[in-house]
Structure formats: C-alpha cells, structure tokens
Amino acid sequence: MSSRPLVFLDVDGVINDIEANQMLSRLSGPLEDRARRLGVDIVQVRGRRMAVPHHIPALIRRLADTTEVWWCTTWRAKANGDLTKYLGVDAFPVVDPYGRDAGIAWKAAAVAPIAQRAISEGRKVVWIEDFNGNLPELADAHFIDTGPVGYLRREDLNDWTGL
C-alpha cells in the first residue's frame, strides 16, 4: 500500500494546449517559429499533433516523482508510448472503463472506486482535468480545473499543498 498522493491526469486541455494547437493553424510562418511564439513544443503522438507548453514535461516529471499518477483520458493507454517518452516518464496506469463512452461521465464512474480506495487508506487524491467548472462528485478529492486556461500551470500544483 502506497502512502503517496494519487493523481488522475488528463491529456487534452491539461498537457495538450488545445487553443495553442488551433492558433498554430491560424498563424503564418514556419511551424517551428509559430510554436516558439506561442511557447509550445510540437509533439506528434500517434499521428496527432499536440501543442505542449514548454514547462509541462518538468511538471509531469515532478508529479511522477512525488505521486502515483494514472492517466484519466480518452486517449486511454495510447497516452503511454510517444507521449510518456517526450515527457520523460515511465508509462502510467490507465483508468479505463473498457467501454467506448467519452467525456467526464465515464471518467467519474471509473475513477470513483480507485479514488475511494486510496482515500480510505489515508492518501490524498487529486484529479487534474479541464473540467470547465463542472466538477464531478467525489468526496474528499481535490480538483485542479485547467479549463479556464487550457493547460496545467506551475501554480496549479503549488496551490495543492500535497505536492
């Protein structure tokens, strides 16, 4: 039994800055120059372009070093591989309901038993997601809502005293 905090981590809107990715298509000039102006790295993951803010790999490595991280994303196990290699971390376990549903409803149902077990063991639980203000019901869990900004910031982790 681990005493480390348990973190559920989304990809799009947390690691992948969706707005920056859209802006890359609207700006002119070489892709590398556009990415530099937006402060993002261009990362190809399974044939899909991601715009990852420069500070994200260090934040994810910090999480991996201090917590137990689980992917909680519609990417599911596909988040492991190219993305974890770019981030500089080992593969994370994956929250997966083994269905085809998308959105926060399947995530909340799949997260609940894992989170409740960790909470009953006295562990802190944090869920990092672009909730956009629509937080699920999960007693005693802490939520980091990246929705208003579109990606995880350093201060988001600093605000959570468990990290």
NUTORNU-613717 format. One record per residue (C-alpha): chain; x, y, z; residue in three letters. Coordinates in nm, 3 decimals. Example, Ala and Ser with C-alpha at 12.3 -4.5 7.8 and 13.67 -1.06 7.14 Angstrom:
mol / X / Y / Z / type
A / 1.230 / -0.450 / 0.780 / ALA
A / 1.367 / -0.106 / 0.714 / SER
***
This chain:
mol / X / Y / Z / type
A / 0.000 / 0.000 / 0.000 / MET
A / 0.144 / 0.334 / -0.106 / SER
A / 0.121 / 0.650 / 0.101 / SER
A / 0.194 / 0.872 / -0.198 / ARG
A / -0.082 / 1.101 / -0.322 / PRO
A / -0.286 / 0.960 / -0.611 / LEU
A / -0.319 / 1.180 / -0.920 / VAL
A / -0.560 / 1.129 / -1.210 / PHE
A / -0.424 / 1.314 / -1.515 / LEU
A / -0.598 / 1.412 / -1.838 / ASP
A / -0.415 / 1.492 / -2.164 / VAL
A / -0.619 / 1.732 / -2.381 / ASP
A / -0.666 / 2.066 / -2.209 / GLY
A / -0.405 / 1.973 / -1.946 / VAL
A / -0.088 / 1.866 / -2.130 / ILE
A / -0.204 / 1.943 / -2.483 / ASN
A / -0.292 / 2.314 / -2.508 / ASP
A / -0.587 / 2.286 / -2.745 / ILE
A / -0.615 / 2.662 / -2.802 / GLU
A / -0.244 / 2.694 / -2.889 / ALA
A / -0.282 / 2.398 / -3.125 / ASN
A / -0.567 / 2.577 / -3.303 / GLN
A / -0.369 / 2.901 / -3.316 / MET
A / -0.080 / 2.721 / -3.484 / LEU
A / -0.308 / 2.670 / -3.784 / SER
A / -0.408 / 3.037 / -3.797 / ARG
A / -0.063 / 3.196 / -3.766 / LEU
A / 0.171 / 3.237 / -4.061 / SER
A / 0.534 / 3.137 / -4.093 / GLY
A / 0.725 / 2.814 / -4.036 / PRO
A / 0.564 / 2.582 / -3.781 / LEU
A / 0.867 / 2.596 / -3.551 / GLU
A / 0.850 / 2.978 / -3.543 / ASP
A / 0.477 / 2.974 / -3.471 / ARG
A / 0.529 / 2.724 / -3.188 / ALA
A / 0.812 / 2.931 / -3.039 / ARG
A / 0.591 / 3.244 / -3.040 / ARG
A / 0.320 / 3.050 / -2.854 / LEU
A / 0.565 / 2.896 / -2.606 / GLY
A / 0.483 / 2.537 / -2.702 / VAL
A / 0.660 / 2.231 / -2.834 / ASP
A / 0.509 / 2.046 / -3.128 / ILE
A / 0.476 / 1.680 / -3.038 / VAL
A / 0.348 / 1.411 / -3.272 / GLN
A / 0.168 / 1.138 / -3.082 / VAL
A / 0.018 / 0.852 / -3.281 / ARG
A / -0.015 / 1.075 / -3.588 / GLY
A / -0.178 / 1.360 / -3.398 / ARG
A / -0.017 / 1.700 / -3.343 / ARG
A / -0.007 / 1.826 / -2.987 / MET
A / 0.097 / 2.173 / -2.865 / ALA
A / 0.264 / 2.124 / -2.529 / VAL
A / 0.369 / 2.430 / -2.327 / PRO
A / 0.744 / 2.426 / -2.260 / HIS
A / 0.705 / 2.386 / -1.882 / HIS
A / 0.478 / 2.079 / -1.895 / ILE
A / 0.740 / 1.800 / -1.912 / PRO
A / 0.906 / 1.923 / -1.589 / ALA
A / 0.567 / 1.943 / -1.415 / LEU
A / 0.473 / 1.591 / -1.518 / ILE
A / 0.813 / 1.459 / -1.408 / ARG
A / 0.756 / 1.632 / -1.072 / ARG
A / 0.421 / 1.457 / -1.041 / LEU
A / 0.573 / 1.122 / -1.139 / ALA
A / 0.849 / 1.163 / -0.880 / ASP
A / 0.620 / 1.258 / -0.591 / THR
A / 0.285 / 1.090 / -0.657 / THR
A / 0.123 / 0.786 / -0.812 / GLU
A / -0.006 / 0.910 / -1.150 / VAL
A / -0.282 / 0.743 / -1.350 / TRP
A / -0.390 / 0.853 / -1.695 / TRP
A / -0.756 / 0.954 / -1.695 / CYS
A / -0.807 / 1.048 / -2.057 / THR
A / -0.997 / 0.949 / -2.366 / THR
A / -0.650 / 0.866 / -2.503 / TRP
A / -0.653 / 0.577 / -2.253 / ARG
A / -0.345 / 0.352 / -2.299 / ALA
A / -0.246 / 0.547 / -2.611 / LYS
A / -0.116 / 0.818 / -2.374 / ALA
A / 0.170 / 0.582 / -2.294 / ASN
A / 0.443 / 0.549 / -2.556 / GLY
A / 0.534 / 0.858 / -2.760 / ASP
A / 0.382 / 1.098 / -2.509 / LEU
A / 0.544 / 0.948 / -2.199 / THR
A / 0.875 / 0.929 / -2.386 / LYS
A / 0.853 / 1.301 / -2.472 / TYR
A / 0.757 / 1.386 / -2.112 / LEU
A / 1.047 / 1.181 / -1.976 / GLY
A / 0.840 / 0.947 / -1.759 / VAL
A / 0.762 / 0.577 / -1.749 / ASP
A / 0.421 / 0.451 / -1.856 / ALA
A / 0.137 / 0.530 / -1.615 / PHE
A / -0.153 / 0.300 / -1.525 / PRO
A / -0.471 / 0.388 / -1.711 / VAL
A / -0.824 / 0.450 / -1.583 / VAL
A / -1.029 / 0.259 / -1.836 / ASP
A / -1.395 / 0.157 / -1.809 / PRO
A / -1.346 / -0.076 / -2.106 / TYR
A / -1.628 / 0.094 / -2.289 / GLY
A / -1.644 / 0.340 / -2.572 / ARG
A / -1.800 / 0.635 / -2.389 / ASP
A / -1.628 / 0.971 / -2.391 / ALA
A / -1.649 / 1.266 / -2.157 / GLY
A / -1.645 / 1.322 / -1.788 / ILE
A / -1.926 / 1.077 / -1.700 / ALA
A / -1.727 / 0.762 / -1.780 / TRP
A / -1.422 / 0.910 / -1.612 / LYS
A / -1.608 / 0.984 / -1.289 / ALA
A / -1.757 / 0.635 / -1.275 / ALA
A / -1.420 / 0.472 / -1.346 / ALA
A / -1.224 / 0.695 / -1.107 / VAL
A / -1.459 / 0.662 / -0.807 / ALA
A / -1.363 / 0.313 / -0.682 / PRO
A / -0.990 / 0.375 / -0.729 / ILE
A / -1.010 / 0.713 / -0.556 / ALA
A / -1.228 / 0.588 / -0.270 / GLN
A / -0.987 / 0.303 / -0.200 / ARG
A / -0.694 / 0.548 / -0.186 / ALA
A / -0.888 / 0.789 / 0.037 / ILE
A / -0.984 / 0.506 / 0.273 / SER
A / -0.610 / 0.429 / 0.300 / GLU
A / -0.550 / 0.789 / 0.409 / GLY
A / -0.400 / 0.903 / 0.080 / ARG
A / -0.461 / 1.240 / -0.084 / LYS
A / -0.633 / 1.225 / -0.422 / VAL
A / -0.616 / 1.496 / -0.689 / VAL
A / -0.776 / 1.495 / -1.033 / TRP
A / -0.628 / 1.725 / -1.300 / ILE
A / -0.873 / 1.783 / -1.583 / GLU
A / -1.020 / 2.059 / -1.799 / ASP
A / -1.348 / 2.042 / -1.608 / PHE
A / -1.455 / 2.394 / -1.711 / ASN
A / -1.629 / 2.432 / -1.377 / GLY
A / -1.821 / 2.103 / -1.400 / ASN
A / -1.658 / 1.914 / -1.115 / LEU
A / -1.776 / 1.558 / -1.056 / PRO
A / -1.891 / 1.442 / -0.716 / GLU
A / -1.601 / 1.267 / -0.547 / LEU
A / -1.586 / 1.317 / -0.172 / ALA
A / -1.250 / 1.420 / -0.023 / ASP
A / -1.078 / 1.455 / -0.361 / ALA
A / -0.904 / 1.772 / -0.474 / HIS
A / -0.966 / 1.901 / -0.826 / PHE
A / -0.739 / 2.111 / -1.045 / ILE
A / -0.955 / 2.260 / -1.320 / ASP
A / -0.735 / 2.362 / -1.614 / THR
A / -1.037 / 2.452 / -1.827 / GLY
A / -1.018 / 2.830 / -1.786 / PRO
A / -0.653 / 2.837 / -1.901 / VAL
A / -0.637 / 2.526 / -2.122 / GLY
A / -0.323 / 2.368 / -1.976 / TYR
A / -0.160 / 2.284 / -1.645 / LEU
A / 0.037 / 2.570 / -1.486 / ARG
A / 0.312 / 2.556 / -1.223 / ARG
A / 0.096 / 2.747 / -0.976 / GLU
A / -0.181 / 2.488 / -1.013 / ASP
A / 0.046 / 2.236 / -0.843 / LEU
A / 0.184 / 2.487 / -0.593 / ASN
A / -0.170 / 2.558 / -0.475 / ASP
A / -0.215 / 2.194 / -0.380 / TRP
A / -0.020 / 2.154 / -0.059 / THR
A / 0.030 / 1.781 / -0.112 / GLY
A / 0.283 / 1.835 / -0.388 / LEU
***
